[in-house]
Amino acid sequence: MDRFLFLMLASIIAGFALLKVPLAGTFLAGLEPITNLIGIIAIVFFSLVLIFKASMALLGKK
């Protein structure tokens, strides 16, 4: 179970990395809005998964 939680935390950190990656001045500059959107979706989704898993653990359900 710990590996799953660390994977979710790593996914959230990867989402933040996508938000902060500097693409200006490269040939990928046109993809910056897409990487921002993917980063935001990753952060929100994996945060909700962690909140759900934590609430289930607090309630004693698997």
C-alpha positions as CSV (number, residue, x, y, z in Angstrom):
1,M,0.0,0.0,0.0
2,D,2.9,2.4,0.7
3,R,4.1,2.0,-2.9
4,F,0.8,3.1,-4.2
5,L,0.8,6.2,-2.0
6,F,4.3,7.1,-3.0
7,L,3.3,6.7,-6.7
8,M,0.4,9.1,-6.2
9,L,2.7,11.6,-4.5
10,A,5.2,11.2,-7.4
11,S,2.4,11.8,-9.9
12,I,1.5,15.1,-8.1
13,I,5.1,16.2,-8.2
14,A,5.2,15.4,-11.9
15,G,2.2,17.5,-12.4
16,F,3.9,20.4,-10.7
17,A,7.0,19.8,-12.8
18,L,4.9,20.1,-16.0
19,L,3.5,23.4,-14.8
20,K,7.0,24.8,-14.1
21,V,8.9,23.5,-17.2
22,P,10.2,26.4,-19.3
23,L,9.3,25.9,-22.9
24,A,9.7,29.5,-24.1
25,G,12.3,29.8,-26.8
26,T,12.1,26.2,-27.8
27,F,10.3,24.4,-30.6
28,L,7.9,23.1,-28.0
29,A,6.7,26.6,-27.0
30,G,3.4,26.0,-28.8
31,L,2.7,23.1,-26.5
32,E,2.9,25.1,-23.3
33,P,-0.9,25.4,-22.9
34,I,-1.3,21.7,-23.3
35,T,1.4,20.8,-20.8
36,N,-0.1,23.2,-18.3
37,L,-3.5,21.6,-18.8
38,I,-2.1,18.1,-18.4
39,G,-0.2,19.2,-15.2
40,I,-3.3,20.8,-13.7
41,I,-5.4,17.7,-14.4
42,A,-2.7,15.4,-13.0
43,I,-2.4,17.4,-9.8
44,V,-6.2,17.6,-9.2
45,F,-6.9,13.9,-10.1
46,F,-4.1,12.4,-8.0
47,S,-4.8,14.7,-5.1
48,L,-8.4,13.6,-5.2
49,V,-7.3,9.9,-5.2
50,L,-5.1,10.5,-2.2
51,I,-8.0,12.2,-0.3
52,F,-10.3,9.4,-1.2
53,K,-7.8,6.7,-0.1
54,A,-7.1,8.6,3.2
55,S,-10.8,9.0,4.0
56,M,-11.4,5.3,3.3
57,A,-8.5,4.4,5.6
58,L,-9.9,6.7,8.3
59,L,-13.3,5.0,8.0
60,G,-11.7,1.6,8.2
61,K,-12.8,0.4,4.8
62,K,-10.7,-1.0,2.0
